[in-house]
Amino acid sequence: MFPQGVGLALNNDYNVTIASDVSGGRDGIGIEVYFKNKLLLEIFRDDSKKSREITLFEKDIPLEIVEECIEIFKQEIPSEYQD
């Protein structure tokens, strides 16, 4: 399902979106990662819980993809929790 290669794990088949959510008991911001327009995973900073969480929507995601997504999250989403 996932392309294999050397170097940068995410390629043109992937799309990263920054999204906030203040519903369903959540209050924060994160990234959503899509592979060929299908939601693959979400990394979310929940300010109400003061936590960071990864939700996987697909099984068996290569570790290099997850690691690169974590790096993108760290670059794009401030680490400080908001009140």
N, C-alpha and C positions, 0 to 999 in steps of 0.2 A: 504494500500500500504506500509506503513512504520511500522517496528517492534516497538512494545511498550515494555517498560521495565523500570527498576529502575537503576539508576547509569549512567554510561557512555552512552550517546545517540548514538554515532557512533559505529557501530560494524563491523564485517567482510564484511557486504554487502556494506559498504561505502569505497570509495577510494578518497584520497585528493591528488591533484597534484598542485605543484607550477609552475606557467606559467607566462612568460613575453609576452607583446604584444606591438609592435611598428608600428601598421598599423591601417588604418581606422580612423585616427585622435586620436588614443590612444597611450600613451607612458607610460608604467609602468609595474607593476608586481602584481600578486595576487595568489589566490588559486581557483581551480575548485574542486567542490565536486560532486562525482558521487555516485549514489545509484543503485546497480546492473547494473553497466556499462552505466547508463543513466545520462547525465548531469543534476544535480539537482539545483545547484546554483554556482555563482561566486562572490567572493569578490575581488575587484580590487583597487589598489592604482594607480591613474592616476597622474603621475608627471607633465604632461603638464597642467592639470587643478588644480593641488594641491588639489585633492579630493579623498575620499574613497567611493566606491559605491558597493551596493549589487544588483546583478541581479538574479532574481528567474526564473527558467525555468520550474518549476512545480507549481501547485496550491496547497494550503493548506499544506504547510510544517510545521511540528510541531515546536513550539517555542524552545523547548529544542535542536533540531537539529540546528536551526539557531544560537542560543546562543553558542553552542559548536563550530560551524564553525567560529564564530567571535573570540572566544578565540584562536583557531588554527591560524587564520589570524594574530592576534596580536603577537603570539609567533614566527611565521615563517617569517613574512614580516616586515622589518624595517619601523618605522613610519616616518623617515626623507625622504622628497621628494628629488629626484635627479634632477640636472639641465641638 
